[in-house]
Structures are given as structure tokens and as C-alpha cells.
């Protein structure tokens, strides 16, 4: 996992020497370590992702990353990330619970 500035600095050596089955980027932790946002619109973060992809490509090591929404997932995929997770437990549960509550309220036939 690449989640710190130190891991980012060592990613080329890690990939060349260890040849892992894949590298996964933790964008929230990595951006916090770099002092930037975890947005691809942030130059520092975007360059970090590029560094990982560039280190992995010559060795055929796939790069994975977590995205917070579908649009970001598509952008990561366009850059070359081959494993992109797009959902996590809390936001998914909150969304599903909100939808269920909204539907129940909309069909509530009790008088106000």
C-alpha cells in the first residue's frame, strides 16, 4: 500500500525489487502525508498517482486505488489504474438508509 510520502518515494524500488502482485494507493492517507487534497485536480496528488503508475508500468504491476465517487473512479481508470474501488461501508449504508427512510415517509398515510 502506498499511503505515505515515504512509501511514495520508495515505490519504484519496491516494485523493482519485490515485484508485488499489485500496488494499492490509499488516497486519503497519502494526501494527508503529502499535505494536499486527495483530488486529481490537486497537482501534488495527481503527480503522486502518476509516480506510482510510472513505477509500476514497466513491471506489469497493476495499480489499485479507492475513489469516493464514480466520476473519480472513471478518471483513475483513464489514468491507468486497473483496480478501482468506488464504495465504502459508511457512505453506502447512509445512502441506503436515507433512501429507505425517504420512501417510508413518502408513503406514510397517517394524518399529520
Biopython code that builds the backbone (N, CA, C, O; Angstrom):
import numpy as np
from Bio.PDB.StructureBuilder import StructureBuilder

atoms = [
    (1, "UNK", "N", (0.834, -1.183, 0.000)),
    (1, "UNK", "CA", (0.000, 0.000, 0.000)),
    (1, "UNK", "C", (0.875, 1.241, 0.000)),
    (1, "UNK", "O", (1.869, 1.325, 0.722)),
    (2, "UNK", "N", (0.493, 2.180, -0.805)),
    (2, "UNK", "CA", (1.182, 3.461, -0.845)),
    (2, "UNK", "C", (0.281, 4.473, -0.147)),
    (2, "UNK", "O", (-0.696, 4.961, -0.715)),
    (3, "UNK", "N", (0.641, 4.776, 1.113)),
    (3, "UNK", "CA", (-0.183, 5.670, 1.922)),
    (3, "UNK", "C", (0.612, 6.791, 2.586)),
    (3, "UNK", "O", (0.048, 7.616, 3.305)),
    (4, "UNK", "N", (1.912, 6.819, 2.348)),
    (4, "UNK", "CA", (2.735, 7.856, 2.967)),
    (4, "UNK", "C", (3.713, 8.414, 1.934)),
    (4, "UNK", "O", (3.962, 7.811, 0.890)),
    (5, "UNK", "N", (4.254, 9.582, 2.261)),
    (5, "UNK", "CA", (5.272, 10.179, 1.383)),
    (5, "UNK", "C", (6.478, 9.255, 1.267)),
    (5, "UNK", "O", (7.083, 9.157, 0.200)),
    (6, "UNK", "N", (6.829, 8.581, 2.352)),
    (6, "UNK", "CA", (7.955, 7.646, 2.332)),
    (6, "UNK", "C", (7.722, 6.473, 1.404)),
    (6, "UNK", "O", (8.618, 6.073, 0.661)),
    (7, "UNK", "N", (6.517, 5.922, 1.447)),
    (7, "UNK", "CA", (6.181, 4.809, 0.552)),
    (7, "UNK", "C", (6.186, 5.275, -0.900)),
    (7, "UNK", "O", (6.624, 4.551, -1.793)),
    (8, "UNK", "N", (5.696, 6.490, -1.126)),
    (8, "UNK", "CA", (5.702, 7.043, -2.481)),
    (8, "UNK", "C", (7.132, 7.187, -2.995)),
    (8, "UNK", "O", (7.419, 6.861, -4.147)),
    (9, "UNK", "N", (8.019, 7.672, -2.147)),
    (9, "UNK", "CA", (9.421, 7.839, -2.540)),
    (9, "UNK", "C", (10.091, 6.501, -2.840)),
    (9, "UNK", "O", (11.036, 6.436, -3.627)),
    (10, "UNK", "N", (9.603, 5.441, -2.215)),
    (10, "UNK", "CA", (10.225, 4.129, -2.379)),
    (10, "UNK", "C", (9.506, 3.225, -3.371)),
    (10, "UNK", "O", (9.941, 2.095, -3.596)),
    (11, "UNK", "N", (8.411, 3.696, -3.972)),
    (11, "UNK", "CA", (7.590, 2.808, -4.791)),
    (11, "UNK", "C", (8.359, 2.185, -5.954)),
    (11, "UNK", "O", (8.149, 1.009, -6.253)),
    (12, "UNK", "N", (9.223, 2.916, -6.606)),
    (12, "UNK", "CA", (9.978, 2.343, -7.735)),
    (12, "UNK", "C", (10.871, 1.199, -7.259)),
    (12, "UNK", "O", (10.947, 0.160, -7.916)),
    (13, "UNK", "N", (11.545, 1.381, -6.125)),
    (13, "UNK", "CA", (12.404, 0.322, -5.577)),
    (13, "UNK", "C", (11.572, -0.871, -5.118)),
    (13, "UNK", "O", (11.952, -2.020, -5.345)),
    (14, "UNK", "N", (10.443, -0.601, -4.475)),
    (14, "UNK", "CA", (9.566, -1.678, -4.007)),
    (14, "UNK", "C", (9.123, -2.543, -5.172)),
    (14, "UNK", "O", (9.196, -3.770, -5.115)),
    (15, "UNK", "N", (8.667, -1.897, -6.218)),
    (15, "UNK", "CA", (8.160, -2.637, -7.375)),
    (15, "UNK", "C", (9.282, -3.400, -8.081)),
    (15, "UNK", "O", (9.102, -4.556, -8.465)),
    (16, "UNK", "N", (10.423, -2.761, -8.249)),
    (16, "UNK", "CA", (11.533, -3.411, -8.955)),
    (16, "UNK", "C", (12.115, -4.582, -8.177)),
    (16, "UNK", "O", (12.486, -5.596, -8.769)),
    (17, "UNK", "N", (12.197, -4.453, -6.867)),
    (17, "UNK", "CA", (12.843, -5.496, -6.061)),
    (17, "UNK", "C", (11.897, -6.584, -5.593)),
    (17, "UNK", "O", (12.254, -7.762, -5.586)),
    (18, "UNK", "N", (10.693, -6.198, -5.201)),
    (18, "UNK", "CA", (9.763, -7.170, -4.632)),
    (18, "UNK", "C", (8.840, -7.776, -5.680)),
    (18, "UNK", "O", (8.406, -8.921, -5.550)),
    (19, "UNK", "N", (8.543, -6.999, -6.721)),
    (19, "UNK", "CA", (7.605, -7.428, -7.759)),
    (19, "UNK", "C", (6.283, -7.915, -7.148)),
    (19, "UNK", "O", (5.915, -9.079, -7.310)),
    (20, "UNK", "N", (5.579, -7.033, -6.454)),
    (20, "UNK", "CA", (4.317, -7.451, -5.829)),
    (20, "UNK", "C", (3.255, -7.760, -6.875)),
    (20, "UNK", "O", (3.383, -7.368, -8.035)),
    (21, "UNK", "N", (2.218, -8.457, -6.464)),
    (21, "UNK", "CA", (1.110, -8.772, -7.371)),
    (21, "UNK", "C", (0.330, -7.525, -7.733)),
    (21, "UNK", "O", (-0.382, -7.507, -8.737)),
    (22, "UNK", "N", (0.454, -6.485, -6.931)),
    (22, "UNK", "CA", (-0.227, -5.225, -7.195)),
    (22, "UNK", "C", (0.163, -4.197, -6.156)),
    (22, "UNK", "O", (0.691, -4.528, -5.095)),
    (23, "UNK", "N", (-0.103, -2.951, -6.477)),
    (23, "UNK", "CA", (0.117, -1.830, -5.557)),
    (23, "UNK", "C", (-1.218, -1.127, -5.391)),
    (23, "UNK", "O", (-1.897, -0.821, -6.371)),
    (24, "UNK", "N", (-1.590, -0.872, -4.141)),
    (24, "UNK", "CA", (-2.846, -0.187, -3.863)),
    (24, "UNK", "C", (-2.536, 1.143, -3.199)),
    (24, "UNK", "O", (-1.776, 1.203, -2.233)),
    (25, "UNK", "N", (-3.123, 2.198, -3.717)),
    (25, "UNK", "CA", (-2.923, 3.544, -3.181)),
    (25, "UNK", "C", (-4.070, 3.877, -2.234)),
    (25, "UNK", "O", (-5.240, 3.727, -2.585)),
    (26, "UNK", "N", (-3.727, 4.327, -1.043)),
    (26, "UNK", "CA", (-4.729, 4.831, -0.102)),
    (26, "UNK", "C", (-4.769, 6.348, -0.235)),
    (26, "UNK", "O", (-3.954, 7.030, 0.386)),
    (27, "UNK", "N", (-5.687, 6.899, -1.021)),
    (27, "UNK", "CA", (-5.637, 8.318, -1.343)),
    (27, "UNK", "C", (-5.802, 9.261, -0.153)),
    (27, "UNK", "O", (-5.166, 10.314, -0.116)),
    (28, "UNK", "N", (-6.628, 8.911, 0.802)),
    (28, "UNK", "CA", (-6.825, 9.815, 1.950)),
    (28, "UNK", "C", (-5.552, 9.907, 2.782)),
    (28, "UNK", "O", (-5.101, 11.001, 3.124)),
    (29, "UNK", "N", (-4.978, 8.757, 3.105)),
    (29, "UNK", "CA", (-3.753, 8.761, 3.904)),
    (29, "UNK", "C", (-2.572, 9.353, 3.133)),
    (29, "UNK", "O", (-1.773, 10.102, 3.694)),
    (30, "UNK", "N", (-2.466, 9.015, 1.855)),
    (30, "UNK", "CA", (-1.362, 9.544, 1.066)),
    (30, "UNK", "C", (-1.445, 11.062, 0.959)),
    (30, "UNK", "O", (-0.445, 11.753, 1.156)),
    (31, "UNK", "N", (-2.620, 11.580, 0.652)),
    (31, "UNK", "CA", (-2.746, 13.037, 0.522)),
    (31, "UNK", "C", (-2.481, 13.732, 1.856)),
    (31, "UNK", "O", (-1.885, 14.809, 1.884)),
    (32, "UNK", "N", (-2.917, 13.129, 2.958)),
    (32, "UNK", "CA", (-2.632, 13.721, 4.274)),
    (32, "UNK", "C", (-1.126, 13.750, 4.529)),
    (32, "UNK", "O", (-0.598, 14.727, 5.060)),
    (33, "UNK", "N", (-0.445, 12.681, 4.151)),
    (33, "UNK", "CA", (1.003, 12.619, 4.330)),
    (33, "UNK", "C", (1.730, 13.636, 3.456)),
    (33, "UNK", "O", (2.768, 14.174, 3.841)),
    (34, "UNK", "N", (1.170, 13.891, 2.277)),
    (34, "UNK", "CA", (1.797, 14.842, 1.351)),
    (34, "UNK", "C", (1.393, 16.289, 1.628)),
    (34, "UNK", "O", (2.003, 17.221, 1.105)),
    (35, "UNK", "N", (0.364, 16.469, 2.454)),
    (35, "UNK", "CA", (-0.115, 17.818, 2.745)),
    (35, "UNK", "C", (-0.923, 18.428, 1.612)),
    (35, "UNK", "O", (-0.868, 19.634, 1.376)),
    (36, "UNK", "N", (-1.674, 17.584, 0.912)),
    (36, "UNK", "CA", (-2.507, 18.066, -0.189)),
    (36, "UNK", "C", (-3.885, 17.431, -0.074)),
    (36, "UNK", "O", (-4.149, 16.681, 0.866)),
    (37, "UNK", "N", (-4.752, 17.726, -1.016)),
    (37, "UNK", "CA", (-6.059, 17.067, -1.029)),
    (37, "UNK", "C", (-5.964, 15.785, -1.839)),
    (37, "UNK", "O", (-5.010, 15.586, -2.591)),
    (38, "UNK", "N", (-6.956, 14.915, -1.683)),
    (38, "UNK", "CA", (-6.935, 13.662, -2.456)),
    (38, "UNK", "C", (-7.761, 13.796, -3.731)),
    (38, "UNK", "O", (-8.466, 12.869, -4.131)),
    (39, "UNK", "N", (-7.665, 14.941, -4.348)),
    (39, "UNK", "CA", (-8.354, 15.213, -5.607)),
    (39, "UNK", "C", (-7.357, 15.156, -6.758)),
    (39, "UNK", "O", (-6.230, 15.639, -6.645)),
    (40, "UNK", "N", (-7.782, 14.566, -7.856)),
    (40, "UNK", "CA", (-6.915, 14.547, -9.035)),
    (40, "UNK", "C", (-6.701, 15.940, -9.604)),
    (40, "UNK", "O", (-5.814, 16.143, -10.434)),
    (41, "UNK", "N", (-7.500, 16.895, -9.167)),
    (41, "UNK", "CA", (-7.297, 18.282, -9.578)),
    (41, "UNK", "C", (-6.180, 18.956, -8.777)),
    (41, "UNK", "O", (-5.714, 20.038, -9.136)),
    (42, "UNK", "N", (-5.756, 18.306, -7.687)),
    (42, "UNK", "CA", (-4.636, 18.806, -6.894)),
    (42, "UNK", "C", (-3.346, 18.317, -7.551)),
    (42, "UNK", "O", (-3.130, 17.112, -7.683)),
    (43, "UNK", "N", (-2.510, 19.232, -7.951)),
    (43, "UNK", "CA", (-1.299, 18.884, -8.705)),
    (43, "UNK", "C", (-0.406, 17.897, -7.955)),
    (43, "UNK", "O", (0.099, 16.946, -8.551)),
    (44, "UNK", "N", (-0.207, 18.113, -6.659)),
    (44, "UNK", "CA", (0.660, 17.215, -5.889)),
    (44, "UNK", "C", (0.105, 15.797, -5.840)),
    (44, "UNK", "O", (0.847, 14.827, -5.990)),
    (45, "UNK", "N", (-1.199, 15.682, -5.630)),
    (45, "UNK", "CA", (-1.809, 14.358, -5.578)),
    (45, "UNK", "C", (-1.776, 13.689, -6.946)),
    (45, "UNK", "O", (-1.470, 12.501, -7.051)),
    (46, "UNK", "N", (-2.085, 14.436, -7.982)),
    (46, "UNK", "CA", (-2.060, 13.900, -9.332)),
    (46, "UNK", "C", (-0.657, 13.408, -9.706)),
    (46, "UNK", "O", (-0.506, 12.355, -10.325)),
    (47, "UNK", "N", (0.347, 14.168, -9.330)),
    (47, "UNK", "CA", (1.729, 13.752, -9.591)),
    (47, "UNK", "C", (2.095, 12.496, -8.805)),
    (47, "UNK", "O", (2.855, 11.656, -9.288)),
    (48, "UNK", "N", (1.555, 12.369, -7.594)),
    (48, "UNK", "CA", (1.813, 11.169, -6.799)),
    (48, "UNK", "C", (1.233, 9.932, -7.482)),
    (48, "UNK", "O", (1.890, 8.893, -7.555)),
    (49, "UNK", "N", (0.010, 10.044, -7.977)),
    (49, "UNK", "CA", (-0.602, 8.921, -8.695)),
    (49, "UNK", "C", (0.216, 8.586, -9.942)),
    (49, "UNK", "O", (0.436, 7.415, -10.248)),
    (50, "UNK", "N", (0.657, 9.604, -10.647)),
    (50, "UNK", "CA", (1.485, 9.398, -11.829)),
    (50, "UNK", "C", (2.796, 8.695, -11.482)),
    (50, "UNK", "O", (3.256, 7.829, -12.225)),
    (51, "UNK", "N", (3.387, 9.066, -10.362)),
    (51, "UNK", "CA", (4.629, 8.428, -9.907)),
    (51, "UNK", "C", (4.413, 6.938, -9.686)),
    (51, "UNK", "O", (5.241, 6.121, -10.090)),
    (52, "UNK", "N", (3.312, 6.586, -9.049)),
    (52, "UNK", "CA", (3.009, 5.171, -8.793)),
    (52, "UNK", "C", (2.785, 4.436, -10.114)),
    (52, "UNK", "O", (3.340, 3.357, -10.323)),
    (53, "UNK", "N", (1.992, 5.002, -10.990)),
    (53, "UNK", "CA", (1.722, 4.360, -12.278)),
    (53, "UNK", "C", (3.004, 4.185, -13.097)),
    (53, "UNK", "O", (3.214, 3.143, -13.718)),
    (54, "UNK", "N", (3.846, 5.200, -13.093)),
    (54, "UNK", "CA", (5.104, 5.147, -13.847)),
    (54, "UNK", "C", (6.042, 4.084, -13.289)),
    (54, "UNK", "O", (6.742, 3.412, -14.047)),
    (55, "UNK", "N", (6.058, 3.930, -11.968)),
    (55, "UNK", "CA", (6.912, 2.919, -11.343)),
    (55, "UNK", "C", (6.420, 1.506, -11.642)),
    (55, "UNK", "O", (7.223, 0.589, -11.812)),
    (56, "UNK", "N", (5.117, 1.333, -11.706)),
    (56, "UNK", "CA", (4.534, 0.002, -11.863)),
    (56, "UNK", "C", (4.470, -0.481, -13.306)),
    (56, "UNK", "O", (4.607, -1.676, -13.566)),
    (57, "UNK", "N", (4.266, 0.424, -14.234)),
    (57, "UNK", "CA", (4.033, 0.045, -15.636)),
    (57, "UNK", "C", (5.115, -0.846, -16.245)),
    (57, "UNK", "O", (4.779, -1.858, -16.861)),
    (58, "UNK", "N", (6.410, -0.510, -16.099)),
    (58, "UNK", "CA", (7.420, -1.349, -16.761)),
    (58, "UNK", "C", (7.477, -2.782, -16.238)),
    (58, "UNK", "O", (8.000, -3.670, -16.912)),
    (59, "UNK", "N", (6.947, -3.005, -15.052)),
    (59, "UNK", "CA", (6.994, -4.332, -14.439)),
    (59, "UNK", "C", (5.661, -5.062, -14.533)),
    (59, "UNK", "O", (5.518, -6.184, -14.046)),
    (60, "UNK", "N", (4.688, -4.410, -15.165)),
    (60, "UNK", "CA", (3.381, -5.030, -15.310)),
    (60, "UNK", "C", (2.635, -5.181, -13.991)),
    (60, "UNK", "O", (1.777, -6.052, -13.852)),
    (61, "UNK", "N", (2.960, -4.342, -13.040)),
    (61, "UNK", "CA", (2.303, -4.406, -11.729)),
    (61, "UNK", "C", (1.049, -3.524, -11.766)),
    (61, "UNK", "O", (1.149, -2.321, -12.009)),
    (62, "UNK", "N", (-0.114, -4.106, -11.530)),
    (62, "UNK", "CA", (-1.344, -3.316, -11.566)),
    (62, "UNK", "C", (-1.437, -2.361, -10.372)),
    (62, "UNK", "O", (-0.927, -2.639, -9.287)),
    (63, "UNK", "N", (-2.096, -1.245, -10.607)),
    (63, "UNK", "CA", (-2.281, -0.233, -9.566)),
    (63, "UNK", "C", (-3.755, -0.128, -9.225)),
    (63, "UNK", "O", (-4.607, 0.004, -10.104)),
    (64, "UNK", "N", (-4.039, -0.190, -7.932)),
    (64, "UNK", "CA", (-5.398, -0.032, -7.447)),
    (64, "UNK", "C", (-5.496, 1.214, -6.591)),
    (64, "UNK", "O", (-4.502, 1.698, -6.049)),
    (65, "UNK", "N", (-6.721, 1.728, -6.478)),
    (65, "UNK", "CA", (-6.944, 2.944, -5.703)),
    (65, "UNK", "C", (-8.417, 3.017, -5.306)),
    (65, "UNK", "O", (-9.285, 2.456, -5.974)),
    (66, "UNK", "N", (-8.675, 3.709, -4.222)),
    (66, "UNK", "CA", (-10.068, 3.918, -3.801)),
    (66, "UNK", "C", (-10.541, 5.277, -4.294)),
    (66, "UNK", "O", (-9.842, 6.280, -4.149)),
    (67, "UNK", "N", (-11.727, 5.300, -4.876)),
    (67, "UNK", "CA", (-12.350, 6.546, -5.324)),
    (67, "UNK", "C", (-13.607, 6.779, -4.496)),
    (67, "UNK", "O", (-14.271, 5.830, -4.078)),
    (68, "UNK", "N", (-13.925, 8.033, -4.267)),
    (68, "UNK", "CA", (-15.089, 8.352, -3.451)),
    (68, "UNK", "C", (-16.375, 8.477, -4.268)),
    (68, "UNK", "O", (-17.466, 8.557, -3.703)),
    (69, "UNK", "N", (-16.248, 8.493, -5.587)),
    (69, "UNK", "CA", (-17.440, 8.587, -6.434)),
    (69, "UNK", "C", (-17.114, 8.027, -7.817)),
    (69, "UNK", "O", (-15.953, 7.789, -8.149)),
    (70, "UNK", "N", (-18.146, 7.826, -8.602)),
    (70, "UNK", "CA", (-17.989, 7.184, -9.912)),
    (70, "UNK", "C", (-17.147, 8.044, -10.856)),
    (70, "UNK", "O", (-16.301, 7.510, -11.573)),
    (71, "UNK", "N", (-17.357, 9.344, -10.872)),
    (71, "UNK", "CA", (-16.579, 10.207, -11.774)),
    (71, "UNK", "C", (-15.094, 10.116, -11.480)),
    (71, "UNK", "O", (-14.281, 10.053, -12.402)),
    (72, "UNK", "N", (-14.730, 10.109, -10.200)),
    (72, "UNK", "CA", (-13.317, 9.982, -9.824)),
    (72, "UNK", "C", (-12.798, 8.595, -10.186)),
    (72, "UNK", "O", (-11.661, 8.453, -10.635)),
    (73, "UNK", "N", (-13.627, 7.577, -9.992)),
    (73, "UNK", "CA", (-13.231, 6.214, -10.368)),
    (73, "UNK", "C", (-12.909, 6.137, -11.856)),
    (73, "UNK", "O", (-11.918, 5.528, -12.258)),
    (74, "UNK", "N", (-13.754, 6.758, -12.662)),
    (74, "UNK", "CA", (-13.510, 6.761, -14.110)),
    (74, "UNK", "C", (-12.220, 7.496, -14.449)),
    (74, "UNK", "O", (-11.487, 7.070, -15.342)),
    (75, "UNK", "N", (-11.932, 8.590, -13.754)),
    (75, "UNK", "CA", (-10.690, 9.330, -14.003)),
    (75, "UNK", "C", (-9.474, 8.486, -13.636)),
    (75, "UNK", "O", (-8.487, 8.464, -14.371)),
    (76, "UNK", "N", (-9.545, 7.788, -12.495)),
    (76, "UNK", "CA", (-8.436, 6.902, -12.107)),
    (76, "UNK", "C", (-8.241, 5.814, -13.157)),
    (76, "UNK", "O", (-7.110, 5.487, -13.516)),
    (77, "UNK", "N", (-9.330, 5.263, -13.641)),
    (77, "UNK", "CA", (-9.235, 4.211, -14.654)),
    (77, "UNK", "C", (-8.622, 4.738, -15.937)),
    (77, "UNK", "O", (-7.807, 4.059, -16.561)),
    (78, "UNK", "N", (-9.009, 5.953, -16.339)),
    (78, "UNK", "CA", (-8.431, 6.559, -17.545)),
    (78, "UNK", "C", (-6.926, 6.776, -17.398)),
    (78, "UNK", "O", (-6.188, 6.704, -18.380)),
    (79, "UNK", "N", (-6.473, 7.040, -16.177)),
    (79, "UNK", "CA", (-5.044, 7.241, -15.939)),
    (79, "UNK", "C", (-4.258, 5.935, -16.017)),
    (79, "UNK", "O", (-3.051, 5.945, -16.258)),
    (80, "UNK", "N", (-4.949, 4.809, -15.812)),
    (80, "UNK", "CA", (-4.271, 3.527, -15.890)),
    (80, "UNK", "C", (-4.424, 2.640, -14.675)),
    (80, "UNK", "O", (-3.875, 1.538, -14.647)),
    (81, "UNK", "N", (-5.158, 3.090, -13.667)),
    (81, "UNK", "CA", (-5.416, 2.229, -12.513)),
    (81, "UNK", "C", (-6.358, 1.116, -12.957)),
    (81, "UNK", "O", (-7.376, 1.371, -13.600)),
    (82, "UNK", "N", (-6.009, -0.122, -12.608)),
    (82, "UNK", "CA", (-6.804, -1.249, -13.091)),
    (82, "UNK", "C", (-7.743, -1.832, -12.035)),
    (82, "UNK", "O", (-8.650, -2.593, -12.370)),
    (83, "UNK", "N", (-7.535, -1.485, -10.776)),
    (83, "UNK", "CA", (-8.445, -1.893, -9.714)),
    (83, "UNK", "C", (-8.901, -0.615, -9.020)),
    (83, "UNK", "O", (-8.120, 0.043, -8.332)),
    (84, "UNK", "N", (-10.152, -0.275, -9.202)),
    (84, "UNK", "CA", (-10.676, 0.958, -8.607)),
    (84, "UNK", "C", (-11.907, 0.609, -7.787)),
    (84, "UNK", "O", (-12.936, 0.198, -8.323)),
    (85, "UNK", "N", (-11.781, 0.779, -6.483)),
    (85, "UNK", "CA", (-12.949, 0.586, -5.623)),
    (85, "UNK", "C", (-13.669, 1.919, -5.529)),
    (85, "UNK", "O", (-13.042, 2.979, -5.520)),
    (86, "UNK", "N", (-14.975, 1.857, -5.459)),
    (86, "UNK", "CA", (-15.730, 3.096, -5.550)),
    (86, "UNK", "C", (-16.702, 3.296, -4.394)),
    (86, "UNK", "O", (-17.285, 4.373, -4.271)),
    (87, "UNK", "N", (-16.886, 2.320, -3.568)),
    (87, "UNK", "CA", (-17.816, 2.439, -2.463)),
    (87, "UNK", "C", (-17.144, 1.980, -1.185)),
    (87, "UNK", "O", (-16.265, 1.119, -1.202)),
    (88, "UNK", "N", (-17.567, 2.561, -0.084)),
    (88, "UNK", "CA", (-17.128, 2.089, 1.212)),
    (88, "UNK", "C", (-18.355, 1.911, 2.093)),
    (88, "UNK", "O", (-19.448, 2.357, 1.741)),
    (89, "UNK", "N", (-18.181, 1.277, 3.207)),
    (89, "UNK", "CA", (-19.335, 0.868, 4.000)),
    (89, "UNK", "C", (-20.198, 2.019, 4.511)),
    (89, "UNK", "O", (-21.410, 1.998, 4.299)),
    (90, "UNK", "N", (-19.630, 3.007, 5.164)),
    (90, "UNK", "CA", (-20.454, 4.057, 5.759)),
    (90, "UNK", "C", (-21.236, 4.880, 4.733)),
    (90, "UNK", "O", (-22.450, 5.016, 4.886)),
    (91, "UNK", "N", (-20.613, 5.427, 3.710)),
    (91, "UNK", "CA", (-21.409, 6.181, 2.732)),
    (91, "UNK", "C", (-22.492, 5.324, 2.071)),
    (91, "UNK", "O", (-23.592, 5.812, 1.810)),
    (92, "UNK", "N", (-22.192, 4.062, 1.801)),
    (92, "UNK", "CA", (-23.178, 3.185, 1.174)),
    (92, "UNK", "C", (-24.352, 2.930, 2.112)),
    (92, "UNK", "O", (-25.508, 2.967, 1.693)),
    (93, "UNK", "N", (-24.050, 2.672, 3.383)),
    (93, "UNK", "CA", (-25.116, 2.449, 4.360)),
    (93, "UNK", "C", (-25.949, 3.706, 4.573)),
    (93, "UNK", "O", (-27.174, 3.634, 4.667)),
    (94, "UNK", "N", (-25.282, 4.863, 4.651)),
    (94, "UNK", "CA", (-26.007, 6.121, 4.835)),
    (94, "UNK", "C", (-26.946, 6.390, 3.657)),
    (94, "UNK", "O", (-28.082, 6.822, 3.851)),
    (95, "UNK", "N", (-26.481, 6.139, 2.466)),
    (95, "UNK", "CA", (-27.291, 6.362, 1.272)),
    (95, "UNK", "C", (-28.497, 5.427, 1.248)),
    (95, "UNK", "O", (-29.620, 5.856, 0.982)),
    (96, "UNK", "N", (-28.255, 4.151, 1.526)),
    (96, "UNK", "CA", (-29.344, 3.179, 1.518)),
    (96, "UNK", "C", (-30.358, 3.490, 2.617)),
    (96, "UNK", "O", (-31.564, 3.412, 2.382)),
    (97, "UNK", "N", (-29.887, 3.839, 3.803)),
    (97, "UNK", "CA", (-30.796, 4.172, 4.905)),
    (97, "UNK", "C", (-31.597, 5.426, 4.580)),
    (97, "UNK", "O", (-32.796, 5.486, 4.852)),
    (98, "UNK", "N", (-30.949, 6.417, 4.006)),
    (98, "UNK", "CA", (-31.645, 7.648, 3.631)),
    (98, "UNK", "C", (-32.731, 7.390, 2.605)),
    (98, "UNK", "O", (-33.825, 7.948, 2.697)),
    (99, "UNK", "N", (-32.435, 6.550, 1.632)),
    (99, "UNK", "CA", (-33.424, 6.221, 0.604)),
    (99, "UNK", "C", (-34.608, 5.475, 1.213)),
    (99, "UNK", "O", (-35.756, 5.745, 0.861)),
    (100, "UNK", "N", (-34.339, 4.541, 2.119)),
    (100, "UNK", "CA", (-35.416, 3.782, 2.753)),
    (100, "UNK", "C", (-36.292, 4.694, 3.606)),
    (100, "UNK", "O", (-37.518, 4.605, 3.553)),
    (101, "UNK", "N", (-35.676, 5.559, 4.382)),
    (101, "UNK", "CA", (-36.438, 6.489, 5.222)),
    (101, "UNK", "C", (-37.276, 7.424, 4.356)),
    (101, "UNK", "O", (-38.442, 7.674, 4.661)),
    (102, "UNK", "N", (-36.699, 7.932, 3.294)),
    (102, "UNK", "CA", (-37.435, 8.813, 2.387)),
    (102, "UNK", "C", (-38.637, 8.119, 1.785)),
    (102, "UNK", "O", (-39.710, 8.711, 1.677)),
    (103, "UNK", "N", (-38.468, 6.872, 1.394)),
    (103, "UNK", "CA", (-39.586, 6.128, 0.802)),
    (103, "UNK", "C", (-40.681, 5.866, 1.833)),
    (103, "UNK", "O", (-41.868, 5.977, 1.529)),
    (104, "UNK", "N", (-40.276, 5.519, 3.046)),
    (104, "UNK", "CA", (-41.261, 5.280, 4.103)),
    (104, "UNK", "C", (-42.037, 6.555, 4.433)),
    (104, "UNK", "O", (-43.254, 6.520, 4.615)),
    (105, "UNK", "N", (-41.332, 7.663, 4.507)),
    (105, "UNK", "CA", (-42.008, 8.941, 4.798)),
    (105, "UNK", "C", (-42.964, 9.318, 3.672)),
    (105, "UNK", "O", (-44.057, 9.825, 3.923)),
    (106, "UNK", "N", (-42.553, 9.073, 2.442)),
    (106, "UNK", "CA", (-43.391, 9.433, 1.287)),
    (106, "UNK", "C", (-44.681, 8.621, 1.228)),
    (106, "UNK", "O", (-45.678, 9.074, 0.665)),
    (107, "UNK", "N", (-44.663, 7.429, 1.807)),
    (107, "UNK", "CA", (-45.853, 6.584, 1.765)),
    (107, "UNK", "C", (-46.592, 6.542, 3.092)),
    (107, "UNK", "O", (-47.504, 5.735, 3.269)),
    (108, "UNK", "N", (-46.212, 7.395, 4.016)),
    (108, "UNK", "CA", (-46.871, 7.446, 5.321)),
    (108, "UNK", "C", (-48.274, 8.016, 5.152)),
    (108, "UNK", "O", (-48.431, 9.159, 4.722)),
    (109, "UNK", "N", (-49.284, 7.235, 5.485)),
    (109, "UNK", "CA", (-50.665, 7.648, 5.297)),
    (109, "UNK", "C", (-51.320, 8.150, 6.594)),
    (109, "UNK", "O", (-52.511, 8.460, 6.626)),
    (110, "UNK", "N", (-50.526, 8.220, 7.641)),
    (110, "UNK", "CA", (-51.096, 8.739, 8.885)),
    (110, "UNK", "C", (-51.373, 10.213, 8.730)),
    (110, "UNK", "O", (-50.658, 10.914, 8.014)),
    (111, "UNK", "N", (-52.419, 10.693, 9.405)),
    (111, "UNK", "CA", (-52.711, 12.123, 9.320)),
    (111, "UNK", "C", (-51.695, 12.896, 10.152)),
    (111, "UNK", "O", (-51.263, 12.435, 11.208)),
    (112, "UNK", "N", (-51.316, 14.085, 9.661)),
    (112, "UNK", "CA", (-50.267, 14.859, 10.332)),
    (112, "UNK", "C", (-50.676, 15.370, 11.681)),
    (112, "UNK", "O", (-49.888, 16.036, 12.353)),
]
sb = StructureBuilder()
sb.init_structure("model")
sb.init_model(0)
sb.init_chain("A")
sb.init_seg("    ")
for serial, (resi, resn, name, xyz) in enumerate(atoms, 1):
    if name == "N":
        sb.init_residue(resn, " ", resi, " ")
    sb.init_atom(name, np.array(xyz, "f"), 0.0, 1.0, " ", f" {name:<3s}", serial, name[0])
structure = sb.get_structure()
